[in-house]
Amino acid sequence: MEKTLEHTFDTGSSRVVRNCQICGSADLESILFLGYLPPVNKMSPIGEKPHEQPSYPAQLLYCPVCGLVQLGLVVDAKILFPPEYPYTSSTTKILRENFAELYRECSELLEIGPDDLIVDIGSNDGNLLSNFKDNHRVLGVTPEEIGKIAIERGIPTIIDYFGEKAVSDILSGHGKARIVTATNVFAHMEDIGKVLEGIMEILREDGVFVSESHYLLPLRETLQYDTVYHEHLRYYSLHSLKYLLESHGLEVFHAKQIPTHGGSIRVYAARKGTRQVKPSVQAQLEAEKGKILDREDFREFSEKVMLSKLELYRLLSGIKKDKGRVYGISAPSRASTLINYAGLQSDIIHCVLEIRGSHKIGKYMPGTLIPVLEESKLYRDQPEYALLFSWHIADELIPKIKQKGYKGKFIVPLPEPVIVNP
């Protein structure tokens, strides 16, 4: 069975996917095309003159053999995750709470000892490992300079991509891991077969691999086309994850849907036969049947995406005709896809606002001249509308923004654009 991306077409800094990234099947069907999008983390400084910037096709492909939905193009990781990568996970409250809950769950399920090693792949600023570090040995692996923040917090971190060298450094300097985690990165990494080989190499015989990935079920149900960007190579269902993990000797023994990123799936896997499989696995597999494994359903999804874009543009057009001002709220990666796919520019969205301390402040949104500014501008200027790019947590954001003094209305862009006047 083909488990690598050997059958891709190389175009220099990108590779066109010809075969399924999990099973190697060449029978891939196009289910969505969002046009050509810029890398979501390539942000030019405010004031820099517009210049040529790369954009890459954003196409989703479906594999009927293993059920994987995947991006049709692999862009070089050095382009997508530059050393100055601006994202820090600790600034997001829902992620801090999620990782605290993950630690509690791991402690209950896995009986972790003080000498047990927990390795987090894609550890960023150490947000996840900060929950483990006082009671267990921890080690992060991340290619970005943001890893230095984790080191300053007392979390040992290898600043490198997870590959043969990182695996060697882990084994020689720290030993094998009781738990390996990969949260919101397991769908980002190329050649996933080699990644799993590395994970198996550093994992103890009784070890557990825990992954969290954006989940295909809520993506389809709530029309989250804005989560389609080049960092996300794969969009997992539990069916496709199970297929992938089993092909590398791992058995899923627990699975649950979690709220992060608009709906993710957390999966626990161990070497086959070492753990009792919980009822949660079969229950989640049953929940997927008839919802995400049907070709006609994907065609309907694509049409709804197109109509949603047109509705958003119609709504914003009416606001502009009435001379209303629209400020964007927060600049997650998904905002870049929505802005570029919908064709929004600074004459439509005046600015995007981020919390104080964000590394994105002082930059332009990718592919645009929309500036990212500090959030206090919202309360000073009082624009008529605030467009929520983190719309999936609108119920949490709207009361907070109102409490801090904003008096205008909110636009929730997905799944259907609506104006909220609380």
C-alpha positions as CSV (number, residue, x, y, z in Angstrom):
1,M,0.0,0.0,0.0
2,E,1.3,3.5,-0.9
3,K,1.7,5.5,2.3
4,T,3.8,8.5,1.1
5,L,3.5,11.4,-1.3
6,E,5.9,9.9,-3.8
7,H,3.3,10.2,-6.6
8,T,3.1,14.0,-6.7
9,F,4.0,16.3,-9.4
10,D,6.8,18.7,-8.3
11,T,6.5,22.3,-9.3
12,G,9.4,23.7,-7.2
13,S,8.0,25.0,-4.0
14,S,4.8,22.9,-4.3
15,R,3.7,19.4,-5.3
16,V,0.5,18.5,-6.9
17,V,-1.1,15.5,-5.2
18,R,-1.7,12.6,-7.6
19,N,-2.3,9.9,-5.1
20,C,-4.1,9.8,-1.8
21,Q,-1.9,10.9,1.1
22,I,-3.0,7.9,3.2
23,C,-3.7,4.9,1.0
24,G,-2.0,5.8,-2.3
25,S,-5.2,5.5,-4.5
26,A,-5.2,7.5,-7.7
27,D,-9.0,7.6,-7.7
28,L,-9.3,11.1,-6.3
29,E,-12.4,13.3,-6.9
30,S,-12.4,17.1,-6.8
31,I,-15.1,18.3,-4.3
32,L,-14.3,22.0,-3.8
33,F,-12.1,24.7,-5.5
34,L,-11.6,28.1,-3.7
35,G,-9.3,29.6,-6.3
36,Y,-5.7,30.7,-5.7
37,L,-4.9,31.7,-2.1
38,P,-1.8,33.2,-0.5
39,P,-0.1,31.5,2.4
40,V,-2.0,32.5,5.5
41,N,1.0,33.4,7.6
42,K,2.9,35.5,5.0
43,M,2.0,39.0,6.3
44,S,3.7,42.1,5.0
45,P,4.5,45.0,7.3
46,I,2.0,47.9,7.1
47,G,3.4,50.5,4.7
48,E,5.3,48.1,2.6
49,K,4.6,48.7,-1.1
50,P,2.5,46.0,-2.8
51,H,4.8,43.5,-4.6
52,E,4.5,40.2,-6.3
53,Q,3.4,37.5,-3.8
54,P,2.8,33.8,-4.4
55,S,-0.7,32.3,-4.4
56,Y,-1.5,28.6,-4.6
57,P,-4.6,26.7,-5.8
58,A,-6.9,25.6,-2.9
59,Q,-8.7,22.5,-4.1
60,L,-10.2,19.7,-2.0
61,L,-10.0,16.1,-3.2
62,Y,-11.9,13.1,-1.8
63,C,-10.6,9.5,-1.7
64,P,-13.4,7.0,-1.9
65,V,-11.1,4.2,-0.8
66,C,-10.1,5.4,2.7
67,G,-12.5,8.4,3.0
68,L,-9.8,11.1,3.3
69,V,-10.5,14.6,2.2
70,Q,-7.2,16.3,1.3
71,L,-5.7,19.4,-0.3
72,G,-4.7,18.9,-3.9
73,L,-1.4,20.8,-3.5
74,V,1.4,20.4,-1.0
75,V,3.3,23.7,-0.4
76,D,6.8,23.6,1.0
77,A,6.6,23.8,4.8
78,K,9.3,26.5,4.9
79,I,6.9,28.8,3.1
80,L,3.9,27.9,5.3
81,F,5.8,27.9,8.6
82,P,8.5,30.5,8.4
83,P,10.8,31.2,11.4
84,E,8.8,34.4,12.1
85,Y,5.5,32.4,12.2
86,P,3.1,34.8,13.9
87,Y,0.7,32.4,15.7
88,T,0.9,31.8,19.4
89,S,-1.6,29.3,20.8
90,S,-1.5,30.6,24.4
91,T,-3.3,33.8,23.3
92,T,-6.5,31.8,22.6
93,K,-8.6,31.1,25.7
94,I,-10.5,28.2,24.2
95,L,-7.1,26.4,23.5
96,R,-5.8,27.1,27.0
97,E,-9.0,25.5,28.4
98,N,-8.8,22.6,25.9
99,F,-5.3,21.7,26.8
100,A,-6.0,21.9,30.5
101,E,-8.9,19.5,29.9
102,L,-6.7,17.3,27.8
103,Y,-4.2,17.0,30.7
104,R,-7.0,16.1,33.1
105,E,-8.3,13.4,30.7
106,C,-4.8,12.0,30.1
107,S,-4.2,11.8,33.9
108,E,-7.5,9.8,34.3
109,L,-7.1,7.5,31.4
110,L,-3.4,6.8,31.3
111,E,-2.0,6.8,34.9
112,I,1.0,9.0,34.0
113,G,4.0,8.8,36.4
114,P,6.4,11.7,37.3
115,D,9.2,10.1,35.3
116,D,7.1,9.6,32.2
117,L,8.0,11.7,29.2
118,I,5.4,13.7,27.3
119,V,6.5,14.9,23.8
120,D,4.4,17.5,22.0
121,I,5.0,17.7,18.2
122,G,4.3,21.2,17.0
123,S,4.5,22.6,20.5
124,N,4.5,26.3,19.5
125,D,4.9,28.4,22.7
126,G,4.4,25.5,25.1
127,N,0.7,26.0,25.7
128,L,-0.1,22.3,25.9
129,L,3.0,21.2,27.8
130,S,2.6,23.9,30.4
131,N,-0.2,21.7,31.9
132,F,2.1,18.7,32.2
133,K,5.5,20.2,33.1
134,D,5.1,20.5,36.9
135,N,4.3,16.8,37.3
136,H,6.0,15.0,34.5
137,R,9.0,15.3,32.1
138,V,8.1,17.2,29.0
139,L,9.7,18.0,25.6
140,G,8.4,20.2,22.8
141,V,9.3,20.0,19.1
142,T,8.6,23.0,16.9
143,P,10.3,24.6,13.9
144,E,9.4,28.2,14.7
145,E,11.3,30.8,16.8
146,I,8.2,30.9,19.0
147,G,9.6,27.8,20.6
148,K,12.0,30.1,22.5
149,I,9.0,31.4,24.4
150,A,8.4,27.9,25.7
151,I,12.1,27.5,26.7
152,E,11.8,30.7,28.7
153,R,8.8,29.2,30.4
154,G,10.8,26.2,31.5
155,I,9.7,23.8,28.8
156,P,12.6,22.1,27.0
157,T,12.0,22.5,23.3
158,I,13.8,21.2,20.1
159,I,13.5,24.0,17.6
160,D,13.3,21.9,14.4
161,Y,10.9,20.1,12.2
162,F,9.8,16.6,13.4
163,G,12.0,14.3,11.3
164,E,14.9,11.9,11.6
165,K,17.2,14.4,13.4
166,A,14.5,15.4,15.9
167,V,13.7,11.7,16.5
168,S,17.4,11.0,17.1
169,D,17.7,14.0,19.5
170,I,14.7,12.8,21.5
171,L,15.9,9.3,21.9
172,S,19.5,10.2,22.7
173,G,18.7,13.1,25.1
174,H,15.4,12.1,26.7
175,G,14.5,8.5,26.0
176,K,11.2,7.1,24.8
177,A,7.9,8.8,25.4
178,R,4.9,7.6,27.4
179,I,2.7,10.1,25.5
180,V,3.2,11.8,22.2
181,T,0.8,14.5,21.3
182,A,0.1,16.3,18.0
183,T,-2.6,18.9,18.3
184,N,-3.7,20.9,15.3
185,V,-0.6,19.8,13.4
186,F,-1.3,16.2,12.5
187,A,-3.2,17.3,9.5
188,H,-0.5,19.9,8.6
189,M,2.6,17.6,8.2
190,E,3.6,16.3,4.8
191,D,4.5,12.6,4.3
192,I,2.3,11.5,7.1
193,G,3.6,7.9,6.8
194,K,7.1,9.0,7.8
195,V,5.8,11.1,10.6
196,L,4.0,8.1,12.0
197,E,7.1,6.0,11.7
198,G,9.0,8.6,13.7
199,I,6.2,8.7,16.3
200,M,6.3,4.9,16.6
201,E,10.1,5.1,17.1
202,I,9.9,7.4,20.0
203,L,6.8,5.9,21.6
204,R,7.2,3.3,24.4
205,E,5.6,-0.1,23.9
206,D,2.9,1.0,26.4
207,G,2.9,4.5,25.0
208,V,-0.1,6.4,23.7
209,F,-0.4,8.8,20.7
210,V,-2.9,11.6,21.1
211,S,-3.9,13.7,18.1
212,E,-6.3,16.6,17.7
213,S,-7.3,17.7,14.2
214,H,-10.0,19.8,12.6
215,Y,-12.9,17.4,12.1
216,L,-14.6,16.9,8.8
217,L,-18.1,16.4,10.3
218,P,-18.6,20.0,11.7
219,L,-16.6,21.4,8.7
220,R,-19.3,20.0,6.4
221,E,-22.3,20.7,8.7
222,T,-21.4,24.3,9.4
223,L,-19.9,25.1,6.0
224,Q,-16.4,25.9,7.3
225,Y,-14.7,26.5,3.9
226,D,-12.6,29.2,5.7
227,T,-10.6,26.4,7.3
228,V,-9.3,25.3,3.8
229,Y,-5.8,26.7,3.5
230,H,-2.4,25.2,2.6
231,E,-1.3,24.4,6.1
232,H,-4.2,21.9,6.3
233,L,-3.2,19.0,4.0
234,R,-5.8,16.6,5.3
235,Y,-9.3,16.9,6.7
236,Y,-9.9,13.8,8.8
237,S,-13.0,11.9,9.6
238,L,-12.6,9.2,12.2
239,H,-12.9,6.6,9.4
240,S,-9.9,8.0,7.6
241,L,-7.9,8.5,10.8
242,K,-8.6,4.9,11.8
243,Y,-7.5,3.7,8.4
244,L,-4.2,5.7,8.6
245,L,-3.3,4.7,12.2
246,E,-4.1,1.0,11.7
247,S,-1.8,1.0,8.6
248,H,1.0,1.9,11.0
249,G,0.2,-0.6,13.8
250,L,-1.9,1.7,16.0
251,E,-5.4,1.1,17.2
252,V,-7.8,3.9,18.1
253,F,-9.1,3.2,21.6
254,H,-10.9,6.4,22.4
255,A,-12.3,9.3,20.4
256,K,-14.3,12.4,21.1
257,Q,-15.4,15.6,19.4
258,I,-14.1,18.8,21.0
259,P,-15.0,22.5,20.3
260,T,-11.6,23.9,19.3
261,H,-11.3,25.5,15.8
262,G,-15.0,25.2,15.2
263,G,-15.0,21.5,15.8
264,S,-12.1,19.1,16.1
265,I,-11.6,15.4,17.0
266,R,-9.4,14.1,19.7
267,V,-8.1,10.5,19.1
268,Y,-6.2,8.3,21.5
269,A,-4.3,5.4,19.8
270,A,-1.9,2.7,21.1
271,R,-0.2,-0.4,19.7
272,K,-2.8,-2.9,18.7
273,G,-4.1,-5.0,21.5
274,T,-2.5,-3.0,24.3
275,R,-5.6,-1.0,25.3
276,Q,-9.3,-1.8,25.6
277,V,-11.3,0.0,22.9
278,K,-13.9,2.3,24.4
279,P,-17.5,2.5,23.1
280,S,-16.8,6.1,22.1
281,V,-15.0,4.9,19.0
282,Q,-17.9,2.9,17.5
283,A,-20.3,5.7,18.5
284,Q,-18.3,8.3,16.6
285,L,-17.9,6.0,13.5
286,E,-21.7,5.5,13.5
287,A,-22.3,9.3,13.7
288,E,-20.3,9.8,10.5
289,K,-22.2,7.3,8.4
290,G,-24.4,8.9,5.8
291,K,-23.0,12.4,6.7
292,I,-19.5,12.7,5.2
293,L,-18.9,9.7,3.1
294,D,-21.3,10.5,0.3
295,R,-20.3,12.0,-3.1
296,E,-23.7,13.8,-3.6
297,D,-23.3,15.4,-0.1
298,F,-19.9,16.9,-1.2
299,R,-21.5,18.4,-4.3
300,E,-24.2,20.0,-2.2
301,F,-21.5,21.3,0.1
302,S,-19.6,23.0,-2.8
303,E,-22.7,24.8,-4.0
304,K,-23.6,26.0,-0.5
305,V,-20.0,27.4,-0.2
306,M,-20.5,29.4,-3.4
307,L,-23.9,30.7,-2.3
308,S,-22.6,31.7,1.1
309,K,-19.8,33.8,-0.4
310,L,-22.3,35.6,-2.6
311,E,-24.6,36.3,0.3
312,L,-21.8,37.7,2.4
313,Y,-20.8,40.0,-0.5
314,R,-24.4,41.1,-0.9
315,L,-24.7,41.9,2.8
316,L,-21.5,43.9,2.8
317,S,-22.5,45.7,-0.4
318,G,-25.7,46.9,1.3
319,I,-23.7,48.2,4.3
320,K,-21.3,50.1,2.0
321,K,-24.1,51.7,0.1
322,D,-25.4,53.0,3.4
323,K,-21.8,54.3,4.2
324,G,-21.4,51.9,7.1
325,R,-18.0,51.0,8.4
326,V,-16.9,47.4,8.9
327,Y,-14.0,46.4,11.1
328,G,-12.9,42.8,11.3
329,I,-12.5,41.1,14.7
330,S,-9.4,38.8,15.1
331,A,-7.1,37.5,12.5
332,P,-7.0,33.7,12.7
333,S,-5.6,31.8,9.7
334,R,-9.2,31.1,8.6
335,A,-9.8,34.8,8.1
336,S,-7.3,34.9,5.3
337,T,-9.2,32.3,3.3
338,L,-12.5,34.0,3.8
339,I,-11.2,37.4,2.9
340,N,-9.4,36.2,-0.2
341,Y,-12.1,33.8,-1.4
342,A,-14.8,36.4,-1.0
343,G,-12.6,39.2,-2.6
344,L,-12.6,41.6,0.4
345,Q,-10.2,44.5,0.4
346,S,-9.5,47.5,2.6
347,D,-12.3,49.5,0.9
348,I,-14.7,46.9,2.3
349,I,-13.1,45.9,5.5
350,H,-11.3,48.9,7.0
351,C,-9.0,46.9,9.3
352,V,-8.8,43.7,11.3
353,L,-8.3,44.0,15.1
354,E,-6.2,41.7,17.3
355,I,-5.6,41.6,21.1
356,R,-2.7,43.4,22.5
357,G,0.5,41.4,22.2
358,S,-0.5,39.6,19.0
359,H,2.4,39.1,16.6
360,K,0.1,39.9,13.7
361,I,-0.4,43.6,14.7
362,G,1.4,45.9,12.4
363,K,1.0,43.6,9.4
364,Y,-1.4,43.4,6.4
365,M,-3.8,40.5,6.1
366,P,-2.3,38.1,3.5
367,G,-3.0,39.1,-0.1
368,T,-4.6,42.4,0.9
369,L,-3.8,45.9,2.2
370,I,-6.2,45.4,5.2
371,P,-4.1,46.4,8.2
372,V,-4.1,44.4,11.5
373,L,-4.3,46.8,14.4
374,E,-4.7,46.7,18.2
375,E,-8.3,46.1,19.4
376,S,-8.7,49.3,21.3
377,K,-9.4,51.0,18.0
378,L,-12.8,49.3,17.9
379,Y,-13.9,51.0,21.1
380,R,-12.5,54.4,20.1
381,D,-13.9,54.5,16.6
382,Q,-17.2,52.7,17.2
383,P,-17.8,51.4,13.6
384,E,-21.3,50.4,12.7
385,Y,-20.4,46.8,12.2
386,A,-17.8,44.3,13.5
387,L,-17.2,41.2,11.3
388,L,-16.3,38.2,13.4
389,F,-13.7,36.1,11.6
390,S,-13.6,33.8,14.6
391,W,-17.3,33.3,14.1
392,H,-17.3,29.8,15.5
393,I,-16.9,31.3,19.0
394,A,-19.4,34.1,18.4
395,D,-21.4,33.2,21.5
396,E,-18.3,33.8,23.6
397,L,-16.9,36.9,21.7
398,I,-20.0,39.0,21.4
399,P,-20.8,39.4,25.1
400,K,-17.2,40.2,25.9
401,I,-16.9,42.8,23.1
402,K,-20.2,44.5,24.2
403,Q,-19.1,44.4,27.8
404,K,-15.9,46.3,26.9
405,G,-17.9,49.1,25.3
406,Y,-18.6,48.3,21.7
407,K,-22.1,49.7,20.7
408,G,-22.5,48.5,17.1
409,K,-23.7,45.4,15.4
410,F,-22.0,42.2,14.6
411,I,-21.7,40.2,11.3
412,V,-21.4,36.4,11.7
413,P,-20.3,35.3,8.2
414,L,-20.9,31.5,8.4
415,P,-22.6,29.2,7.8
416,E,-25.0,31.8,6.5
417,P,-24.1,35.5,6.8
418,V,-26.3,37.3,9.5
419,I,-26.3,40.6,11.3
420,V,-26.5,40.3,15.1
421,N,-27.7,43.2,17.2
422,P,-27.6,42.0,20.8
